[in-house]
Amino acid sequence: MSGGRSLAAWLVWAMLVTLHSCAPMAPAFADAHRVRDEPTVSVGPTGSAVRSREAGRALRDALSEELDVLGGVRLIRRGSARYVVHGSVTRLERHDVPGGVEVQAEVSLILADASGGAVRAMLQGRAGARGGNLRRLEEVAVQAAVRGALRPLPDSIRALR
């Protein structure tokens, strides 16, 4: 009988040790499941309504970077995404200010179904940056405008479901 109790006690102890060691991993499994359920987006064509070729490239880079870190959506390549984000830099103005330059940027983004192209949401953002390096200021202003425009995207997509 004492051998049966020690075996039962050992089994209970082993089960508790196993549960204790696996419990910290449970959130990781939950996060992996949550990521699979997030709507997928990709970056579509981007452009610029202003006379700056770099602005269109800065917009595309900013969209990729911001969508990659934005919670509530998962950035993937275009062929298998549910939604596509298209965009344009609609305004990029430079003004001399004491100590450098100020750049103001506005972007207009469209969230569309990847298949069929139905427009699901229109987003806009604007931002400014000050400093001395004009090219870097344009990139920073466009990126900040994109970040502001994308802020409501996860809630907008959730409302579509």
C-alpha positions as CSV (number, residue, x, y, z in Angstrom):
1,M,0.0,0.0,0.0
2,S,2.8,2.4,0.8
3,G,4.3,1.8,-2.6
4,G,0.9,2.7,-4.2
5,R,0.8,6.0,-2.3
6,S,4.3,6.9,-3.2
7,L,3.6,6.2,-6.9
8,A,0.4,8.3,-6.7
9,A,2.3,11.1,-4.9
10,W,5.1,11.0,-7.5
11,L,2.5,11.1,-10.4
12,V,0.7,14.1,-8.8
13,W,4.1,15.8,-8.3
14,A,5.2,15.1,-11.9
15,M,1.9,16.4,-13.2
16,L,2.2,19.7,-11.2
17,V,5.8,20.1,-12.3
18,T,4.7,19.6,-16.0
19,L,1.8,22.1,-15.6
20,H,4.0,24.6,-13.9
21,S,6.7,24.4,-16.7
22,C,4.1,24.6,-19.5
23,A,2.0,27.4,-18.0
24,P,4.4,30.2,-19.0
25,M,4.2,29.0,-22.6
26,A,0.4,29.3,-22.8
27,P,0.3,33.0,-23.7
28,A,2.7,32.2,-26.6
29,F,0.3,29.6,-27.9
30,A,-2.6,32.1,-27.5
31,D,-0.6,34.8,-29.3
32,A,0.1,32.4,-32.2
33,H,-3.6,31.6,-32.5
34,R,-4.5,35.3,-32.3
35,V,-2.0,36.2,-35.0
36,R,-3.6,33.6,-37.4
37,D,-7.0,35.1,-36.8
38,E,-5.9,38.7,-37.5
39,P,-7.0,40.0,-40.9
40,T,-4.2,40.0,-43.5
41,V,-3.2,43.1,-45.4
42,S,-0.6,43.9,-48.0
43,V,0.8,47.1,-49.5
44,G,-0.6,47.9,-52.9
45,P,0.4,50.6,-55.4
46,T,1.6,53.9,-53.9
47,G,2.2,57.2,-55.5
48,S,2.5,60.9,-55.0
49,A,0.4,63.8,-56.2
50,V,3.4,66.1,-55.5
51,R,6.5,66.5,-57.6
52,S,8.7,64.2,-55.5
53,R,9.6,60.7,-56.7
54,E,11.1,60.1,-53.2
55,A,7.7,60.8,-51.6
56,G,6.1,57.8,-53.3
57,R,9.0,55.6,-52.2
58,A,8.8,57.0,-48.7
59,L,5.1,56.3,-48.5
60,R,5.6,52.7,-49.6
61,D,8.4,52.1,-47.1
62,A,6.3,53.8,-44.3
63,L,3.3,51.6,-45.1
64,S,5.3,48.4,-45.0
65,E,7.0,49.4,-41.7
66,E,3.8,50.6,-40.0
67,L,1.6,47.7,-41.1
68,D,4.3,45.3,-39.9
69,V,4.2,46.6,-36.3
70,L,0.5,47.7,-36.2
71,G,-1.5,45.5,-33.9
72,G,-4.8,43.9,-35.1
73,V,-3.6,43.2,-38.6
74,R,-0.9,41.0,-40.2
75,L,1.2,42.2,-43.1
76,I,1.8,39.5,-45.7
77,R,2.7,39.5,-49.4
78,R,0.0,40.7,-51.8
79,G,-1.1,37.4,-53.4
80,S,-2.7,35.9,-50.3
81,A,-3.9,39.0,-48.4
82,R,-7.5,39.7,-47.7
83,Y,-7.1,43.5,-47.9
84,V,-4.8,45.8,-49.8
85,V,-3.8,49.3,-48.7
86,H,-3.2,51.8,-51.5
87,G,-2.0,55.3,-50.9
88,S,-0.8,58.6,-52.2
89,V,1.1,61.5,-50.8
90,T,-1.4,64.3,-51.4
91,R,0.7,67.2,-50.0
92,L,4.3,67.8,-49.2
93,E,5.3,71.4,-48.5
94,R,8.6,72.8,-47.4
95,H,8.9,76.1,-45.5
96,D,12.1,77.8,-44.3
97,V,12.0,78.4,-40.5
98,P,14.6,79.7,-38.1
99,G,17.2,77.1,-37.8
100,G,16.2,74.9,-40.7
101,V,13.2,73.7,-42.7
102,E,9.7,72.6,-41.8
103,V,8.1,69.9,-43.9
104,Q,4.3,69.2,-43.8
105,A,3.0,66.0,-45.3
106,E,-0.5,64.6,-46.0
107,V,-1.3,61.1,-47.1
108,S,-4.5,59.5,-48.3
109,L,-4.9,55.8,-48.0
110,I,-7.6,53.4,-49.3
111,L,-8.3,50.0,-47.7
112,A,-9.7,47.7,-50.4
113,D,-10.6,44.0,-50.8
114,A,-7.7,42.2,-52.4
115,S,-10.1,40.3,-54.6
116,G,-12.5,42.6,-56.4
117,G,-11.0,45.8,-55.2
118,A,-14.1,47.0,-53.3
119,V,-13.2,50.1,-51.2
120,R,-13.7,49.3,-47.5
121,A,-12.2,52.4,-45.9
122,M,-10.6,55.7,-46.7
123,L,-8.0,57.0,-44.2
124,Q,-6.1,60.3,-44.1
125,G,-3.2,61.5,-42.0
126,R,-1.0,64.5,-41.8
127,A,2.2,65.4,-39.9
128,G,5.1,67.7,-39.9
129,A,8.8,67.7,-39.1
130,R,11.5,70.3,-38.5
131,G,15.2,70.2,-38.8
132,G,18.0,70.6,-41.3
133,N,18.1,67.5,-43.6
134,L,15.3,68.1,-46.1
135,R,15.3,64.5,-47.5
136,R,15.2,62.9,-44.1
137,L,12.5,65.4,-42.9
138,E,10.3,64.4,-45.9
139,E,10.6,60.7,-44.9
140,V,9.9,61.4,-41.3
141,A,6.9,63.6,-42.1
142,V,5.4,61.0,-44.5
143,Q,6.0,58.2,-42.0
144,A,4.3,60.1,-39.2
145,A,1.4,60.9,-41.5
146,V,1.1,57.2,-42.4
147,R,1.2,56.3,-38.7
148,G,-1.7,58.7,-37.9
149,A,-3.7,57.5,-40.9
150,L,-3.3,53.8,-40.0
151,R,-4.2,54.3,-36.3
152,P,-8.0,53.5,-36.8
153,L,-7.3,50.6,-39.3
154,P,-7.7,47.7,-36.9
155,D,-11.0,49.0,-35.6
156,S,-12.2,49.8,-39.1
157,I,-11.5,46.2,-40.2
158,R,-13.1,44.8,-37.1
159,A,-16.3,46.8,-38.0
160,L,-16.3,45.1,-41.4
161,R,-16.4,41.6,-40.0
